[in-house]
Amino acid sequence: MTKADIVESVYGKVGISQKESAEIVEMVLDIVKKTLEEGETVKISGFGNFSVRKKRARRGRNPQTGEEIEITARRVLTFKPSQVLKRALNS
């Protein structure tokens, strides 16, 4: 599913114009993005939690050459589905 599919779905279900649907979807995604950039957790009831986790720098290995390399510290996005979503997927 793409962002355009989400806009189309909102347009079909809510009955507002496609332009307004696109603006609403874009606003929601911007809010989620900005919240995650600030390091906060986004919790969507009945869906799950998005959170940012810090990973330390570590030594790794290039799989093609076997050469050891330094993997820099970074932040990664994690998603943990809610129990409601898990049950819906497994029923």
PDB file with one MODEL, atoms N, CA, C and O in Angstrom:
MODEL        1
ATOM      1  N   MET A   1       0.845  -1.172   0.000  1.00  0.00           N
ATOM      2  CA  MET A   1       0.000   0.000   0.000  1.00  0.00           C
ATOM      3  C   MET A   1       0.893   1.238   0.000  1.00  0.00           C
ATOM      4  O   MET A   1       1.867   1.306   0.749  1.00  0.00           O
ATOM      5  N   THR A   2       0.563   2.200  -0.827  1.00  0.00           N
ATOM      6  CA  THR A   2       1.338   3.427  -0.930  1.00  0.00           C
ATOM      7  C   THR A   2       0.580   4.583  -0.284  1.00  0.00           C
ATOM      8  O   THR A   2      -0.580   4.446   0.104  1.00  0.00           O
ATOM      9  N   LYS A   3       1.257   5.718  -0.178  1.00  0.00           N
ATOM     10  CA  LYS A   3       0.611   6.912   0.365  1.00  0.00           C
ATOM     11  C   LYS A   3      -0.597   7.292  -0.491  1.00  0.00           C
ATOM     12  O   LYS A   3      -1.629   7.706   0.037  1.00  0.00           O
ATOM     13  N   ALA A   4      -0.470   7.151  -1.802  1.00  0.00           N
ATOM     14  CA  ALA A   4      -1.584   7.454  -2.712  1.00  0.00           C
ATOM     15  C   ALA A   4      -2.776   6.533  -2.441  1.00  0.00           C
ATOM     16  O   ALA A   4      -3.925   6.968  -2.523  1.00  0.00           O
ATOM     17  N   ASP A   5      -2.512   5.276  -2.121  1.00  0.00           N
ATOM     18  CA  ASP A   5      -3.591   4.344  -1.776  1.00  0.00           C
ATOM     19  C   ASP A   5      -4.291   4.769  -0.490  1.00  0.00           C
ATOM     20  O   ASP A   5      -5.513   4.673  -0.381  1.00  0.00           O
ATOM     21  N   ILE A   6      -3.515   5.235   0.476  1.00  0.00           N
ATOM     22  CA  ILE A   6      -4.100   5.708   1.740  1.00  0.00           C
ATOM     23  C   ILE A   6      -4.975   6.928   1.478  1.00  0.00           C
ATOM     24  O   ILE A   6      -6.081   7.020   2.010  1.00  0.00           O
ATOM     25  N   VAL A   7      -4.493   7.864   0.665  1.00  0.00           N
ATOM     26  CA  VAL A   7      -5.271   9.059   0.315  1.00  0.00           C
ATOM     27  C   VAL A   7      -6.571   8.646  -0.359  1.00  0.00           C
ATOM     28  O   VAL A   7      -7.634   9.177  -0.036  1.00  0.00           O
ATOM     29  N   GLU A   8      -6.496   7.719  -1.276  1.00  0.00           N
ATOM     30  CA  GLU A   8      -7.690   7.246  -1.988  1.00  0.00           C
ATOM     31  C   GLU A   8      -8.681   6.600  -1.029  1.00  0.00           C
ATOM     32  O   GLU A   8      -9.889   6.798  -1.158  1.00  0.00           O
ATOM     33  N   SER A   9      -8.184   5.835  -0.078  1.00  0.00           N
ATOM     34  CA  SER A   9      -9.039   5.188   0.910  1.00  0.00           C
ATOM     35  C   SER A   9      -9.734   6.220   1.800  1.00  0.00           C
ATOM     36  O   SER A   9     -10.929   6.100   2.069  1.00  0.00           O
ATOM     37  N   VAL A  10      -8.987   7.237   2.260  1.00  0.00           N
ATOM     38  CA  VAL A  10      -9.575   8.302   3.072  1.00  0.00           C
ATOM     39  C   VAL A  10     -10.633   9.041   2.256  1.00  0.00           C
ATOM     40  O   VAL A  10     -11.715   9.344   2.759  1.00  0.00           O
ATOM     41  N   TYR A  11     -10.315   9.328   1.002  1.00  0.00           N
ATOM     42  CA  TYR A  11     -11.250  10.016   0.105  1.00  0.00           C
ATOM     43  C   TYR A  11     -12.548   9.220  -0.041  1.00  0.00           C
ATOM     44  O   TYR A  11     -13.637   9.792   0.006  1.00  0.00           O
ATOM     45  N   GLY A  12     -12.433   7.911  -0.217  1.00  0.00           N
ATOM     46  CA  GLY A  12     -13.607   7.065  -0.404  1.00  0.00           C
ATOM     47  C   GLY A  12     -14.457   6.901   0.838  1.00  0.00           C
ATOM     48  O   GLY A  12     -15.678   6.779   0.745  1.00  0.00           O
ATOM     49  N   LYS A  13     -13.821   6.897   2.003  1.00  0.00           N
ATOM     50  CA  LYS A  13     -14.550   6.632   3.244  1.00  0.00           C
ATOM     51  C   LYS A  13     -15.091   7.888   3.916  1.00  0.00           C
ATOM     52  O   LYS A  13     -16.156   7.846   4.532  1.00  0.00           O
ATOM     53  N   VAL A  14     -14.379   9.000   3.810  1.00  0.00           N
ATOM     54  CA  VAL A  14     -14.767  10.210   4.522  1.00  0.00           C
ATOM     55  C   VAL A  14     -15.649  11.113   3.658  1.00  0.00           C
ATOM     56  O   VAL A  14     -16.536  11.798   4.167  1.00  0.00           O
ATOM     57  N   GLY A  15     -15.399  11.106   2.371  1.00  0.00           N
ATOM     58  CA  GLY A  15     -16.225  11.890   1.480  1.00  0.00           C
ATOM     59  C   GLY A  15     -15.769  13.321   1.273  1.00  0.00           C
ATOM     60  O   GLY A  15     -16.511  14.132   0.719  1.00  0.00           O
ATOM     61  N   ILE A  16     -14.551  13.649   1.712  1.00  0.00           N
ATOM     62  CA  ILE A  16     -14.000  14.974   1.426  1.00  0.00           C
ATOM     63  C   ILE A  16     -13.226  14.898   0.121  1.00  0.00           C
ATOM     64  O   ILE A  16     -13.006  13.806  -0.402  1.00  0.00           O
ATOM     65  N   SER A  17     -12.811  16.039  -0.414  1.00  0.00           N
ATOM     66  CA  SER A  17     -12.115  16.042  -1.706  1.00  0.00           C
ATOM     67  C   SER A  17     -10.790  15.291  -1.611  1.00  0.00           C
ATOM     68  O   SER A  17     -10.238  15.106  -0.526  1.00  0.00           O
ATOM     69  N   GLN A  18     -10.296  14.865  -2.762  1.00  0.00           N
ATOM     70  CA  GLN A  18      -9.022  14.145  -2.794  1.00  0.00           C
ATOM     71  C   GLN A  18      -7.883  15.041  -2.333  1.00  0.00           C
ATOM     72  O   GLN A  18      -6.955  14.577  -1.671  1.00  0.00           O
ATOM     73  N   LYS A  19      -7.949  16.312  -2.676  1.00  0.00           N
ATOM     74  CA  LYS A  19      -6.899  17.248  -2.256  1.00  0.00           C
ATOM     75  C   LYS A  19      -6.885  17.370  -0.738  1.00  0.00           C
ATOM     76  O   LYS A  19      -5.818  17.345  -0.126  1.00  0.00           O
ATOM     77  N   GLU A  20      -8.057  17.502  -0.126  1.00  0.00           N
ATOM     78  CA  GLU A  20      -8.133  17.592   1.334  1.00  0.00           C
ATOM     79  C   GLU A  20      -7.680  16.286   1.987  1.00  0.00           C
ATOM     80  O   GLU A  20      -7.011  16.302   3.020  1.00  0.00           O
ATOM     81  N   SER A  21      -8.045  15.162   1.384  1.00  0.00           N
ATOM     82  CA  SER A  21      -7.608  13.862   1.898  1.00  0.00           C
ATOM     83  C   SER A  21      -6.094  13.762   1.877  1.00  0.00           C
ATOM     84  O   SER A  21      -5.484  13.291   2.837  1.00  0.00           O
ATOM     85  N   ALA A  22      -5.483  14.206   0.780  1.00  0.00           N
ATOM     86  CA  ALA A  22      -4.028  14.171   0.655  1.00  0.00           C
ATOM     87  C   ALA A  22      -3.374  15.066   1.693  1.00  0.00           C
ATOM     88  O   ALA A  22      -2.350  14.696   2.269  1.00  0.00           O
ATOM     89  N   GLU A  23      -3.949  16.239   1.942  1.00  0.00           N
ATOM     90  CA  GLU A  23      -3.396  17.155   2.936  1.00  0.00           C
ATOM     91  C   GLU A  23      -3.479  16.562   4.338  1.00  0.00           C
ATOM     92  O   GLU A  23      -2.543  16.700   5.125  1.00  0.00           O
ATOM     93  N   ILE A  24      -4.585  15.908   4.655  1.00  0.00           N
ATOM     94  CA  ILE A  24      -4.745  15.294   5.981  1.00  0.00           C
ATOM     95  C   ILE A  24      -3.731  14.167   6.174  1.00  0.00           C
ATOM     96  O   ILE A  24      -3.068  14.096   7.209  1.00  0.00           O
ATOM     97  N   VAL A  25      -3.611  13.295   5.186  1.00  0.00           N
ATOM     98  CA  VAL A  25      -2.650  12.191   5.280  1.00  0.00           C
ATOM     99  C   VAL A  25      -1.242  12.744   5.432  1.00  0.00           C
ATOM    100  O   VAL A  25      -0.467  12.250   6.252  1.00  0.00           O
ATOM    101  N   GLU A  26      -0.903  13.763   4.652  1.00  0.00           N
ATOM    102  CA  GLU A  26       0.428  14.369   4.719  1.00  0.00           C
ATOM    103  C   GLU A  26       0.679  14.984   6.091  1.00  0.00           C
ATOM    104  O   GLU A  26       1.773  14.844   6.638  1.00  0.00           O
ATOM    105  N   MET A  27      -0.330  15.670   6.662  1.00  0.00           N
ATOM    106  CA  MET A  27      -0.184  16.278   7.991  1.00  0.00           C
ATOM    107  C   MET A  27       0.055  15.221   9.061  1.00  0.00           C
ATOM    108  O   MET A  27       0.915  15.388   9.926  1.00  0.00           O
ATOM    109  N   VAL A  28      -0.705  14.135   9.001  1.00  0.00           N
ATOM    110  CA  VAL A  28      -0.540  13.067   9.995  1.00  0.00           C
ATOM    111  C   VAL A  28       0.859  12.466   9.901  1.00  0.00           C
ATOM    112  O   VAL A  28       1.516  12.259  10.921  1.00  0.00           O
ATOM    113  N   LEU A  29       1.314  12.189   8.691  1.00  0.00           N
ATOM    114  CA  LEU A  29       2.646  11.609   8.521  1.00  0.00           C
ATOM    115  C   LEU A  29       3.741  12.582   8.962  1.00  0.00           C
ATOM    116  O   LEU A  29       4.750  12.160   9.526  1.00  0.00           O
ATOM    117  N   ASP A  30       3.552  13.884   8.710  1.00  0.00           N
ATOM    118  CA  ASP A  30       4.527  14.880   9.165  1.00  0.00           C
ATOM    119  C   ASP A  30       4.608  14.925  10.687  1.00  0.00           C
ATOM    120  O   ASP A  30       5.696  15.030  11.254  1.00  0.00           O
ATOM    121  N   ILE A  31       3.455  14.846  11.342  1.00  0.00           N
ATOM    122  CA  ILE A  31       3.429  14.857  12.815  1.00  0.00           C
ATOM    123  C   ILE A  31       4.173  13.638  13.354  1.00  0.00           C
ATOM    124  O   ILE A  31       4.976  13.757  14.279  1.00  0.00           O
ATOM    125  N   VAL A  32       3.908  12.472  12.777  1.00  0.00           N
ATOM    126  CA  VAL A  32       4.582  11.244  13.216  1.00  0.00           C
ATOM    127  C   VAL A  32       6.088  11.372  12.990  1.00  0.00           C
ATOM    128  O   VAL A  32       6.882  11.026  13.865  1.00  0.00           O
ATOM    129  N   LYS A  33       6.477  11.864  11.825  1.00  0.00           N
ATOM    130  CA  LYS A  33       7.900  12.009  11.490  1.00  0.00           C
ATOM    131  C   LYS A  33       8.604  12.965  12.447  1.00  0.00           C
ATOM    132  O   LYS A  33       9.681  12.650  12.954  1.00  0.00           O
ATOM    133  N   LYS A  34       8.008  14.125  12.698  1.00  0.00           N
ATOM    134  CA  LYS A  34       8.632  15.105  13.591  1.00  0.00           C
ATOM    135  C   LYS A  34       8.740  14.576  15.015  1.00  0.00           C
ATOM    136  O   LYS A  34       9.741  14.809  15.694  1.00  0.00           O
ATOM    137  N   THR A  35       7.719  13.872  15.464  1.00  0.00           N
ATOM    138  CA  THR A  35       7.744  13.295  16.806  1.00  0.00           C
ATOM    139  C   THR A  35       8.871  12.279  16.932  1.00  0.00           C
ATOM    140  O   THR A  35       9.584  12.269  17.936  1.00  0.00           O
ATOM    141  N   LEU A  36       9.040  11.430  15.934  1.00  0.00           N
ATOM    142  CA  LEU A  36      10.114  10.433  15.959  1.00  0.00           C
ATOM    143  C   LEU A  36      11.487  11.088  15.861  1.00  0.00           C
ATOM    144  O   LEU A  36      12.435  10.638  16.504  1.00  0.00           O
ATOM    145  N   GLU A  37      11.601  12.157  15.055  1.00  0.00           N
ATOM    146  CA  GLU A  37      12.883  12.866  14.950  1.00  0.00           C
ATOM    147  C   GLU A  37      13.309  13.444  16.289  1.00  0.00           C
ATOM    148  O   GLU A  37      14.502  13.541  16.575  1.00  0.00           O
ATOM    149  N   GLU A  38      12.332  13.831  17.117  1.00  0.00           N
ATOM    150  CA  GLU A  38      12.627  14.374  18.450  1.00  0.00           C
ATOM    151  C   GLU A  38      12.941  13.274  19.458  1.00  0.00           C
ATOM    152  O   GLU A  38      13.236  13.566  20.617  1.00  0.00           O
ATOM    153  N   GLY A  39      12.881  12.021  19.035  1.00  0.00           N
ATOM    154  CA  GLY A  39      13.217  10.902  19.905  1.00  0.00           C
ATOM    155  C   GLY A  39      12.069  10.401  20.748  1.00  0.00           C
ATOM    156  O   GLY A  39      12.275   9.574  21.636  1.00  0.00           O
ATOM    157  N   GLU A  40      10.862  10.878  20.494  1.00  0.00           N
ATOM    158  CA  GLU A  40       9.703  10.448  21.267  1.00  0.00           C
ATOM    159  C   GLU A  40       9.062   9.226  20.621  1.00  0.00           C
ATOM    160  O   GLU A  40       9.299   8.932  19.449  1.00  0.00           O
ATOM    161  N   THR A  41       8.252   8.523  21.394  1.00  0.00           N
ATOM    162  CA  THR A  41       7.540   7.345  20.917  1.00  0.00           C
ATOM    163  C   THR A  41       6.183   7.760  20.370  1.00  0.00           C
ATOM    164  O   THR A  41       5.531   8.651  20.913  1.00  0.00           O
ATOM    165  N   VAL A  42       5.762   7.108  19.290  1.00  0.00           N
ATOM    166  CA  VAL A  42       4.430   7.330  18.731  1.00  0.00           C
ATOM    167  C   VAL A  42       3.624   6.071  19.002  1.00  0.00           C
ATOM    168  O   VAL A  42       3.958   4.988  18.522  1.00  0.00           O
ATOM    169  N   LYS A  43       2.553   6.227  19.782  1.00  0.00           N
ATOM    170  CA  LYS A  43       1.715   5.087  20.151  1.00  0.00           C
ATOM    171  C   LYS A  43       0.353   5.276  19.499  1.00  0.00           C
ATOM    172  O   LYS A  43      -0.343   6.255  19.768  1.00  0.00           O
ATOM    173  N   ILE A  44      -0.022   4.334  18.641  1.00  0.00           N
ATOM    174  CA  ILE A  44      -1.317   4.364  17.969  1.00  0.00           C
ATOM    175  C   ILE A  44      -2.125   3.197  18.534  1.00  0.00           C
ATOM    176  O   ILE A  44      -1.844   2.031  18.255  1.00  0.00           O
ATOM    177  N   SER A  45      -3.123   3.537  19.326  1.00  0.00           N
ATOM    178  CA  SER A  45      -3.928   2.533  20.008  1.00  0.00           C
ATOM    179  C   SER A  45      -4.540   1.553  19.007  1.00  0.00           C
ATOM    180  O   SER A  45      -5.109   1.967  17.997  1.00  0.00           O
ATOM    181  N   GLY A  46      -4.423   0.268  19.287  1.00  0.00           N
ATOM    182  CA  GLY A  46      -4.958  -0.758  18.421  1.00  0.00           C
ATOM    183  C   GLY A  46      -4.075  -1.079  17.228  1.00  0.00           C
ATOM    184  O   GLY A  46      -4.402  -1.963  16.436  1.00  0.00           O
ATOM    185  N   PHE A  47      -2.952  -0.366  17.089  1.00  0.00           N
ATOM    186  CA  PHE A  47      -2.046  -0.590  15.960  1.00  0.00           C
ATOM    187  C   PHE A  47      -0.655  -0.959  16.439  1.00  0.00           C
ATOM    188  O   PHE A  47      -0.144  -2.027  16.101  1.00  0.00           O
ATOM    189  N   GLY A  48      -0.026  -0.070  17.237  1.00  0.00           N
ATOM    190  CA  GLY A  48       1.300  -0.388  17.752  1.00  0.00           C
ATOM    191  C   GLY A  48       2.090   0.845  18.116  1.00  0.00           C
ATOM    192  O   GLY A  48       1.577   1.963  18.082  1.00  0.00           O
ATOM    193  N   ASN A  49       3.363   0.626  18.469  1.00  0.00           N
ATOM    194  CA  ASN A  49       4.262   1.697  18.892  1.00  0.00           C
ATOM    195  C   ASN A  49       5.447   1.815  17.930  1.00  0.00           C
ATOM    196  O   ASN A  49       6.069   0.821  17.555  1.00  0.00           O
ATOM    197  N   PHE A  50       5.738   3.056  17.543  1.00  0.00           N
ATOM    198  CA  PHE A  50       6.939   3.364  16.784  1.00  0.00           C
ATOM    199  C   PHE A  50       7.887   4.058  17.754  1.00  0.00           C
ATOM    200  O   PHE A  50       7.479   4.985  18.454  1.00  0.00           O
ATOM    201  N   SER A  51       9.125   3.633  17.807  1.00  0.00           N
ATOM    202  CA  SER A  51      10.071   4.298  18.695  1.00  0.00           C
ATOM    203  C   SER A  51      11.456   4.328  18.043  1.00  0.00           C
ATOM    204  O   SER A  51      11.770   3.536  17.155  1.00  0.00           O
ATOM    205  N   VAL A  52      12.264   5.266  18.517  1.00  0.00           N
ATOM    206  CA  VAL A  52      13.622   5.421  18.012  1.00  0.00           C
ATOM    207  C   VAL A  52      14.564   4.859  19.066  1.00  0.00           C
ATOM    208  O   VAL A  52      14.450   5.168  20.252  1.00  0.00           O
ATOM    209  N   ARG A  53      15.492   4.031  18.612  1.00  0.00           N
ATOM    210  CA  ARG A  53      16.451   3.402  19.519  1.00  0.00           C
ATOM    211  C   ARG A  53      17.854   3.788  19.096  1.00  0.00           C
ATOM    212  O   ARG A  53      18.152   3.848  17.903  1.00  0.00           O
ATOM    213  N   LYS A  54      18.710   4.046  20.059  1.00  0.00           N
ATOM    214  CA  LYS A  54      20.102   4.383  19.750  1.00  0.00           C
ATOM    215  C   LYS A  54      20.931   3.110  19.743  1.00  0.00           C
ATOM    216  O   LYS A  54      20.835   2.283  20.651  1.00  0.00           O
ATOM    217  N   LYS A  55      21.748   2.964  18.705  1.00  0.00           N
ATOM    218  CA  LYS A  55      22.668   1.828  18.617  1.00  0.00           C
ATOM    219  C   LYS A  55      24.087   2.358  18.741  1.00  0.00           C
ATOM    220  O   LYS A  55      24.433   3.380  18.148  1.00  0.00           O
ATOM    221  N   ARG A  56      24.886   1.674  19.499  1.00  0.00           N
ATOM    222  CA  ARG A  56      26.287   2.072  19.685  1.00  0.00           C
ATOM    223  C   ARG A  56      27.113   1.744  18.447  1.00  0.00           C
ATOM    224  O   ARG A  56      26.710   0.950  17.597  1.00  0.00           O
ATOM    225  N   ALA A  57      28.259   2.367  18.372  1.00  0.00           N
ATOM    226  CA  ALA A  57      29.221   2.015  17.326  1.00  0.00           C
ATOM    227  C   ALA A  57      29.730   0.604  17.626  1.00  0.00           C
ATOM    228  O   ALA A  57      29.839   0.204  18.785  1.00  0.00           O
ATOM    229  N   ARG A  58      30.037  -0.134  16.573  1.00  0.00           N
ATOM    230  CA  ARG A  58      30.529  -1.500  16.780  1.00  0.00           C
ATOM    231  C   ARG A  58      31.401  -1.913  15.611  1.00  0.00           C
ATOM    232  O   ARG A  58      31.421  -1.266  14.564  1.00  0.00           O
ATOM    233  N   ARG A  59      32.118  -3.003  15.813  1.00  0.00           N
ATOM    234  CA  ARG A  59      32.958  -3.532  14.745  1.00  0.00           C
ATOM    235  C   ARG A  59      32.111  -4.494  13.921  1.00  0.00           C
ATOM    236  O   ARG A  59      31.327  -5.280  14.454  1.00  0.00           O
ATOM    237  N   GLY A  60      32.291  -4.408  12.622  1.00  0.00           N
ATOM    238  CA  GLY A  60      31.584  -5.303  11.718  1.00  0.00           C
ATOM    239  C   GLY A  60      32.550  -5.883  10.714  1.00  0.00           C
ATOM    240  O   GLY A  60      33.759  -5.662  10.793  1.00  0.00           O
ATOM    241  N   ARG A  61      32.013  -6.621   9.777  1.00  0.00           N
ATOM    242  CA  ARG A  61      32.859  -7.260   8.780  1.00  0.00           C
ATOM    243  C   ARG A  61      32.192  -7.125   7.413  1.00  0.00           C
ATOM    244  O   ARG A  61      30.998  -7.386   7.260  1.00  0.00           O
ATOM    245  N   ASN A  62      32.980  -6.715   6.428  1.00  0.00           N
ATOM    246  CA  ASN A  62      32.495  -6.636   5.054  1.00  0.00           C
ATOM    247  C   ASN A  62      32.322  -8.073   4.565  1.00  0.00           C
ATOM    248  O   ASN A  62      33.304  -8.813   4.510  1.00  0.00           O
ATOM    249  N   PRO A  63      31.098  -8.492   4.206  1.00  0.00           N
ATOM    250  CA  PRO A  63      30.881  -9.892   3.823  1.00  0.00           C
ATOM    251  C   PRO A  63      31.580 -10.286   2.524  1.00  0.00           C
ATOM    252  O   PRO A  63      31.837 -11.469   2.300  1.00  0.00           O
ATOM    253  N   GLN A  64      31.890  -9.318   1.666  1.00  0.00           N
ATOM    254  CA  GLN A  64      32.546  -9.661   0.398  1.00  0.00           C
ATOM    255  C   GLN A  64      34.043  -9.853   0.558  1.00  0.00           C
ATOM    256  O   GLN A  64      34.634 -10.751  -0.042  1.00  0.00           O
ATOM    257  N   THR A  65      34.663  -8.986   1.387  1.00  0.00           N
ATOM    258  CA  THR A  65      36.123  -9.046   1.508  1.00  0.00           C
ATOM    259  C   THR A  65      36.596  -9.651   2.828  1.00  0.00           C
ATOM    260  O   THR A  65      37.744 -10.080   2.942  1.00  0.00           O
ATOM    261  N   GLY A  66      35.714  -9.684   3.822  1.00  0.00           N
ATOM    262  CA  GLY A  66      36.108 -10.172   5.133  1.00  0.00           C
ATOM    263  C   GLY A  66      36.825  -9.119   5.958  1.00  0.00           C
ATOM    264  O   GLY A  66      37.212  -9.384   7.096  1.00  0.00           O
ATOM    265  N   GLU A  67      37.007  -7.930   5.403  1.00  0.00           N
ATOM    266  CA  GLU A  67      37.714  -6.845   6.084  1.00  0.00           C
ATOM    267  C   GLU A  67      36.870  -6.312   7.247  1.00  0.00           C
ATOM    268  O   GLU A  67      35.660  -6.123   7.116  1.00  0.00           O
ATOM    269  N   GLU A  68      37.528  -6.075   8.382  1.00  0.00           N
ATOM    270  CA  GLU A  68      36.824  -5.503   9.531  1.00  0.00           C
ATOM    271  C   GLU A  68      36.614  -4.013   9.311  1.00  0.00           C
ATOM    272  O   GLU A  68      37.505  -3.307   8.839  1.00  0.00           O
ATOM    273  N   ILE A  69      35.414  -3.549   9.664  1.00  0.00           N
ATOM    274  CA  ILE A  69      35.094  -2.128   9.521  1.00  0.00           C
ATOM    275  C   ILE A  69      34.415  -1.635  10.786  1.00  0.00           C
ATOM    276  O   ILE A  69      33.899  -2.426  11.576  1.00  0.00           O
ATOM    277  N   GLU A  70      34.419  -0.323  10.970  1.00  0.00           N
ATOM    278  CA  GLU A  70      33.747   0.300  12.104  1.00  0.00           C
ATOM    279  C   GLU A  70      32.359   0.733  11.644  1.00  0.00           C
ATOM    280  O   GLU A  70      32.230   1.524  10.709  1.00  0.00           O
ATOM    281  N   ILE A  71      31.323   0.219  12.299  1.00  0.00           N
ATOM    282  CA  ILE A  71      29.948   0.631  12.009  1.00  0.00           C
ATOM    283  C   ILE A  71      29.628   1.757  12.980  1.00  0.00           C
ATOM    284  O   ILE A  71      29.693   1.572  14.195  1.00  0.00           O
ATOM    285  N   THR A  72      29.281   2.927  12.444  1.00  0.00           N
ATOM    286  CA  THR A  72      29.078   4.106  13.286  1.00  0.00           C
ATOM    287  C   THR A  72      27.808   3.994  14.116  1.00  0.00           C
ATOM    288  O   THR A  72      26.894   3.235  13.794  1.00  0.00           O
ATOM    289  N   ALA A  73      27.777   4.777  15.202  1.00  0.00           N
ATOM    290  CA  ALA A  73      26.585   4.850  16.038  1.00  0.00           C
ATOM    291  C   ALA A  73      25.467   5.485  15.227  1.00  0.00           C
ATOM    292  O   ALA A  73      25.707   6.356  14.390  1.00  0.00           O
ATOM    293  N   ARG A  74      24.247   5.038  15.484  1.00  0.00           N
ATOM    294  CA  ARG A  74      23.119   5.573  14.731  1.00  0.00           C
ATOM    295  C   ARG A  74      21.829   5.355  15.501  1.00  0.00           C
ATOM    296  O   ARG A  74      21.789   4.648  16.508  1.00  0.00           O
ATOM    297  N   ARG A  75      20.781   5.978  14.999  1.00  0.00           N
ATOM    298  CA  ARG A  75      19.454   5.778  15.575  1.00  0.00           C
ATOM    299  C   ARG A  75      18.643   4.954  14.584  1.00  0.00           C
ATOM    300  O   ARG A  75      18.711   5.179  13.376  1.00  0.00           O
ATOM    301  N   VAL A  76      17.880   4.003  15.098  1.00  0.00           N
ATOM    302  CA  VAL A  76      17.062   3.148  14.244  1.00  0.00           C
ATOM    303  C   VAL A  76      15.608   3.205  14.691  1.00  0.00           C
ATOM    304  O   VAL A  76      15.316   3.383  15.874  1.00  0.00           O
ATOM    305  N   LEU A  77      14.714   3.055  13.746  1.00  0.00           N
ATOM    306  CA  LEU A  77      13.286   3.068  14.017  1.00  0.00           C
ATOM    307  C   LEU A  77      12.815   1.640  14.274  1.00  0.00           C
ATOM    308  O   LEU A  77      13.136   0.724  13.517  1.00  0.00           O
ATOM    309  N   THR A  78      12.057   1.463  15.345  1.00  0.00           N
ATOM    310  CA  THR A  78      11.506   0.150  15.644  1.00  0.00           C
ATOM    311  C   THR A  78       9.991   0.254  15.715  1.00  0.00           C
ATOM    312  O   THR A  78       9.447   1.307  16.050  1.00  0.00           O
ATOM    313  N   PHE A  79       9.317  -0.836  15.401  1.00  0.00           N
ATOM    314  CA  PHE A  79       7.860  -0.906  15.482  1.00  0.00           C
ATOM    315  C   PHE A  79       7.494  -2.144  16.259  1.00  0.00           C
ATOM    316  O   PHE A  79       7.994  -3.236  15.986  1.00  0.00           O
ATOM    317  N   LYS A  80       6.611  -1.970  17.237  1.00  0.00           N
ATOM    318  CA  LYS A  80       6.105  -3.101  18.002  1.00  0.00           C
ATOM    319  C   LYS A  80       4.593  -3.116  17.849  1.00  0.00           C
ATOM    320  O   LYS A  80       3.918  -2.206  18.332  1.00  0.00           O
ATOM    321  N   PRO A  81       4.047  -4.129  17.188  1.00  0.00           N
ATOM    322  CA  PRO A  81       2.596  -4.173  16.976  1.00  0.00           C
ATOM    323  C   PRO A  81       1.840  -4.406  18.280  1.00  0.00           C
ATOM    324  O   PRO A  81       2.346  -5.049  19.200  1.00  0.00           O
ATOM    325  N   SER A  82       0.619  -3.871  18.345  1.00  0.00           N
ATOM    326  CA  SER A  82      -0.219  -4.074  19.535  1.00  0.00           C
ATOM    327  C   SER A  82      -0.789  -5.494  19.517  1.00  0.00           C
ATOM    328  O   SER A  82      -0.747  -6.177  18.494  1.00  0.00           O
ATOM    329  N   GLN A  83      -1.310  -5.918  20.640  1.00  0.00           N
ATOM    330  CA  GLN A  83      -1.937  -7.235  20.725  1.00  0.00           C
ATOM    331  C   GLN A  83      -3.154  -7.316  19.809  1.00  0.00           C
ATOM    332  O   GLN A  83      -3.431  -8.372  19.240  1.00  0.00           O
ATOM    333  N   VAL A  84      -3.882  -6.209  19.660  1.00  0.00           N
ATOM    334  CA  VAL A  84      -5.051  -6.180  18.775  1.00  0.00           C
ATOM    335  C   VAL A  84      -4.623  -6.466  17.351  1.00  0.00           C
ATOM    336  O   VAL A  84      -5.258  -7.272  16.669  1.00  0.00           O
ATOM    337  N   LEU A  85      -3.562  -5.826  16.886  1.00  0.00           N
ATOM    338  CA  LEU A  85      -3.066  -6.046  15.522  1.00  0.00           C
ATOM    339  C   LEU A  85      -2.546  -7.471  15.362  1.00  0.00           C
ATOM    340  O   LEU A  85      -2.799  -8.109  14.340  1.00  0.00           O
ATOM    341  N   LYS A  86      -1.829  -7.969  16.349  1.00  0.00           N
ATOM    342  CA  LYS A  86      -1.322  -9.344  16.286  1.00  0.00           C
ATOM    343  C   LYS A  86      -2.456 -10.347  16.155  1.00  0.00           C
ATOM    344  O   LYS A  86      -2.382 -11.273  15.347  1.00  0.00           O
ATOM    345  N   ARG A  87      -3.513 -10.163  16.956  1.00  0.00           N
ATOM    346  CA  ARG A  87      -4.668 -11.077  16.883  1.00  0.00           C
ATOM    347  C   ARG A  87      -5.339 -10.984  15.509  1.00  0.00           C
ATOM    348  O   ARG A  87      -5.722 -12.006  14.940  1.00  0.00           O
ATOM    349  N   ALA A  88      -5.484  -9.772  14.975  1.00  0.00           N
ATOM    350  CA  ALA A  88      -6.126  -9.592  13.677  1.00  0.00           C
ATOM    351  C   ALA A  88      -5.325 -10.284  12.571  1.00  0.00           C
ATOM    352  O   ALA A  88      -5.904 -10.864  11.652  1.00  0.00           O
ATOM    353  N   LEU A  89      -4.000 -10.222  12.659  1.00  0.00           N
ATOM    354  CA  LEU A  89      -3.155 -10.857  11.640  1.00  0.00           C
ATOM    355  C   LEU A  89      -3.170 -12.369  11.731  1.00  0.00           C
ATOM    356  O   LEU A  89      -3.001 -13.056  10.724  1.00  0.00           O
ATOM    357  N   ASN A  90      -3.371 -12.893  12.936  1.00  0.00           N
ATOM    358  CA  ASN A  90      -3.282 -14.342  13.136  1.00  0.00           C
ATOM    359  C   ASN A  90      -4.634 -15.041  13.253  1.00  0.00           C
ATOM    360  O   ASN A  90      -4.692 -16.213  13.625  1.00  0.00           O
ATOM    361  N   SER A  91      -5.718 -14.337  12.941  1.00  0.00           N
ATOM    362  CA  SER A  91      -7.029 -14.995  13.040  1.00  0.00           C
ATOM    363  C   SER A  91      -7.527 -15.433  11.681  1.00  0.00           C
ATOM    364  O   SER A  91      -8.613 -16.003  11.576  1.00  0.00           O
TER     365      SER A  91
ENDMDL
END
